[in-house]
Amino acid sequence: MHPRFTSAFSALPLSLQQALQPLLDAADFHGVLHANEVTQLQQATGLDADALALALLPLAASCAIAPVSNFNVGAIARGISGNWYFGANMEFRNAPLQQTVHAEQSAITHAWLRGEARLETITVNYTPCGHCRQFMNELNSGTAIRVSLPGRAIRTLGDYLPDAFGPADLNIAERLLTPVDHGFALQGDTLQQAAIEAANQSHAPYSQSYSGVALRSRSGQIFTGRYAENAAFNPSLPPLQAALILMNMHNEALDGIQQAVLAECQTATLSQRDATRATLAALGCHAFATETLSAIAVK
C-alpha cells in the first residue's frame, strides 16, 4: 500500500479495511476500482454503492497535493461501466492559483483519460464550488449527473446549477467524455507522438485550439493529458494538468518530470505554451518542447 493511504486506511471500518487491503496492496493500483472490485467491496461490507463511495472518500482525499491551502478534497467519479475513479485537488508551489486542479476536475479527467464513456455520479467530500459545477456541465451526462455529499441527500447537478449555461447555448453538440479523433498525423519520437495522440482526443469545440501534453517521468513512464475546454472558458482544464492528474494517480512525484512535449495547432486562437512552460518550471522541469500540429486535421 502506498504510504499516502496509510492514515486514512487505518480509520476505515474493519470490514472495509479487510476487503480493501488486497486491492491497495496491488502494485497496479492507480486510483481505479473496477466494477467487479466495487461489487466485492459491497458484498464484504454490506454497504450500498452510495454509502461505499462516501466511505472511500478519505482515501481519495489522501491523493491531494495541497501545499498552498493545506486543504485536502477528494472525489470519486462513478462511471456507467461500473468503474470508480479517484480524484483529488492539486496545487503547485510558485505557480498561479489559476493552474490548480479541483478534486471534481481531477476525478472526471481521470475517468476520461481511462476511457470511461459516461459518468453517473460524482461523490465528493465538500460541496462543489461554482467552478466545478460549470466544469461538470460540459459532460455528456448533462445536468442529470448525481452529486453525492456526506450527510446530504443525493441531488443532481441540475439542482446545484439551475438555469445552467452550457454547450447547447452555443449550439455545440460535442460533450466531454464523448470520444473524438481530430485526425492529426503522428510524427516524431515516442513522446511527440504521445502528445499528438492526446491532442487528437482533446475537447475544444469552442476555440478548436486542440492540444495535448506528454510527460516522461523519472521511472521512464509516459503520461499524457488532453485539453478539456468549457463553454464558460475559465473552468477549462489545460492538457498539462490532465497529465499531472494521471501521473499523481500512478504515485509518481510531480517533481520527477524528466521531459515534456506540448502539441498544439499552429493557427489556434489560444496557446497553452507559456502557461505549460511556467508550471513545468515551477515543478522543476525545464526540458520542454513543442510540436506544432497542422492547421487542418488529416482525416
N, C-alpha and C positions, 0 to 999 in steps of 0.2 A: 504494500500500500504506500502511495506517495505520502511523505510526511505532512504535506499541507492538509490532508484529510484527517489526521490523527485526532485532533482535539474535537472536531465536530462528530466524528465517528463514535468516540467514547461516550458522548452524551445521548446517543440514539437508544431507543428501547432495545433490550437484549435480543428479542426475536428478530428485529430488523438487522442488528449487528451480525448475528449468526448467518442470516441469509445473504447479507451484502458482502461479507468479508472475502469469499472466494472471487467475487466479481472485482472488487477493488484491488485485490492482490494480483490479479492477472496482469502480465506485462503489457498486454494490448488494451488495457482500459484507458480510454482517452475521452472521458466525459460523455459517453453514449451508453444508454441502457437499451438493449434491443428488445423487441416485443416479447420474445419468449422469456427474457430475464425479468421484465416487468411482471409478467404473469407469475413467474416463480416467486417473486417478492410478495405479490399479493396473496398467494396461497400460503406462504410461510408466515405471514403476519396477520392475515385476516382483514387487511385494510383494503378499501376500495381504491380505485385509481386516483381520485382527487385527494383522499387522505394520505395516500402513499407519496404523491408528489410533494405535498406540503411537508411531510416528514423528512423528505430528502433535500429540502431547500438549504439547510445548513452546509451540506456537502458542496452544493453548487456555489454557495457564497464563499466557501474556502478557496475557490479558484480566483477570487478577486485580487486585483493588483491596485491598491489604493494609497499610494504614498503621499498624495495631496490631502484627500479628505479623511483618510483612515476610517472610511465608512464602507463596509462590505455589503454588496447587494448580490443576491443570487437569483437566477431564473431557470426554469425548465420549460423548454418548448416541446410540446407533445404532438407528434405527427400522426397523420391518418394511417401511416404504416404500422403504428404501434410503438415505434421507437421514440425514446425520450433523449433530449439533447441539453446538456448543462450549458449555462452561460453565467457570466459574472462581469461586474464593472471593471474597467481598466483605465488607469491614469498613468501619465508619463511625466516624470520629472523634467523640468526645463523645456517643456513644450506647452503651447497654448492650451487652455482648457477646452477649446473647441475640438481638439484632437482626441478627447476622451471617448470611451465607449460605454454606453449604458448596458446594464445587465440584460434587458429585454432585447436590445440590438444584438448583443453577444449570442444569446441562445438562438434567436431567429436566424442569424447569419450562420451560426454553427450548423443548424439544420439544413439551410440552403446549400452550404458547401458540401454536406454529406449526401446531397441528392434527394432530400425529403420533398415530396410532391405538394403537400399542403399541411397546414397546422390546424389543429382543432382547439388547443388550449395553451395559454401561457400561464404558468404558475410562478409567482414572484413574491418575495417576502416584504416588499413595500409597494405602496400604491404607485402605479406607473405615472411618471411625470407627463406633461403635455408633449414634450419632445418624443417620448416613446409611444404615446398614443398615436401621434401622427405617423411615426415610423411604421407601426403595425397596420395603419390604414392603407398602406401600399400593398399589403399581402393579397394573394389570391383567395384567402379566406374571407376577406372583406370585414365588415363590422360585426359579422356573426361569430367571430372567434371568441372563445370563452376566456375570461380573465379570472384566475383563482388567487385569492389572497388569504393569509391566515386570519381566522376569526371573522370572516365575512362571507356572505352568500355569494356564490359564483354568479357573475354578471357577464354580459357581452361587451365587446369593445364599443358597440353602438350605445350602450348605457353610459360608458365613460367618455365617449366622444360624440355627443349628439350634434346633429346638423353638421356632419363632418365634411371637410373639403378634401377631395382626393382625385385620383386619376380620371374618374368619369367626368368630373367638372371640366377637364381639359381635353375631353374626347380621346383619352388614351385607353386602349384595350389591354395592353400588356400589364401584367401584375407580377410582383415579386414572388419568387418560388416557381413560377411557370417557366419551364425550360426554354431557352433561346439559344440560337447559334448564329452569330453575326458573320461567320464565314471568313474571317481573316486568315490568310495563308500562314502556316507555321514556317518559321525560318530561324536561323541562328543556332546557338548551342542549346543544351537541355534546359537551362534556366530561362533563356529568352523564349523558347518555345512554350514553357510552362506559363510565363507571363502573358503571352499572346492567347493561349487557350483560355486563360482566366478572363481576358478581355472579351473573348468570343461569347462568354456566358454572362457578361455583366448586364446590369439592368439600368439603362439610361435612356428611357423613351422620351424624355423632355428635351434634353440637350444633344442627344446622340454622341455624347462625349464618352465613348466606350473606353474602359481602361481595366487593366489587371496588373497585379504585382506577384512576383515570385521571390521568395526568400530562401537562401540556403543557410541552415543553422550550423552550429558548431558540430553537431553529430553527423552532418552531411545530408540530412533530410531536406527536401524541398517542400515549402508550404506556399500555397497560392491563395490570393484573395481577389474578389471582384468588386467593382463599384456598384453600390446599391443606391440609386437615385430616388428622390422623393418628390411628390407633387408640390410640397411646401418648400423644397430645396434645402433649407437648413438642416433638417434631420437626415439628410443623405449621409451614407457611410462610405468613407474613402476605401479604395482597394487595399491599401496598406493595413488599415485597421482590421479588415476582414482576415487577412493573412495572419496578423498577430493574434486574433481570436483562436484560430486553429492551432497556431504554434503554442499558445498558452495551454490549450486543452490537451496537447501532447506532452505537457510537463516540461517544455523547453524554456530555458531562461531567455527573456527578450533581449538581454544584453549579449546574447551569443550569436547574433546575426552576422554571418561572415560576408555575405554578398547579397545584393538586391537588384532586381530589374523591374522597371515600370514600363508597361506597354500601353500606349495611348495613341489616339488618332491625331495626325498632323494638323488637320484643319478643324479640330474640336473648338467649340466656343468657350470651353474651360479646360484648365490643365491641373493635374494632380502633382506635377513635377516639384514645385517649390515646397509645398506642404509635406510631400513624401520625403524629400531630402532633409528637411528640417527635423522631422520627427525621427527619422533614422539616425541623424546625427545626435539627437538627444538620447538615443538608445546606444550610442557608441559605434554605429556602423557608418563608415564613410565610403565603402566600396559599392557605389550606387551608379547604375547605368540606366539609360532609357532606350526603348525600342519603339520606333515610330511605325504606326500602322498606316496602311494606305487609306486614302480618303474614302474609297468605295470597297466594301467587303467583296471578297471573291466567293461567289455562291456556287 
